[in-house]
Amino acid sequence: MAEPQSRLEAHPPAFARRLVLARLAIFCEDLLVRLWRAAAIGGVFLGLSLLGFWLLLPGIVHVTLLVAFAVAFGWVLARDLPGLGWPSQAAGLRRLEIKSGFDHRPLLALDDSYAGDKGDDASRALFEAHRQRMRQRLRALRVGWPHSRVARADRFALRAFGVLILAAGLIAGWQEARANLAAA
């Protein structure tokens, strides 16, 4: 579904860049939460491969475990990646407002149009002064770095197991890495 056309696009390029960066930060946060399981499975597989684990196994067990890793990796991706999408403009605006410490949703005021009497110059001037004040606040916009919410999704810290196995594989199996990876 296409987003409705907005008058926010008429604002300075710096604002548009910050809006895109805010949406990218939201996307990255969502992607991290969705990929941690697959990354943990991949880390365990790569770590075991670097350690030469596959060389110790008989053929049928080796193949069975390879298939199990492939199925688990594919299943986790198929389960976690649907629904991943580019955040809406409203979500990006809200992030900018929150990270910048703004209250009362001032970025939405930039998209407002004058609804008063066209002949009332005083209220028109007041409205334009309000919009000008909101435009000046654009300079203070902050995007903020993406924050990982993986700890909330992985309450038992299972991702640490993948990191530990991978670290052990990198430290202990680095000398024979090529041969061990080829054996997998």
Disulfide bonds with the S-S distance in Angstrom:
none
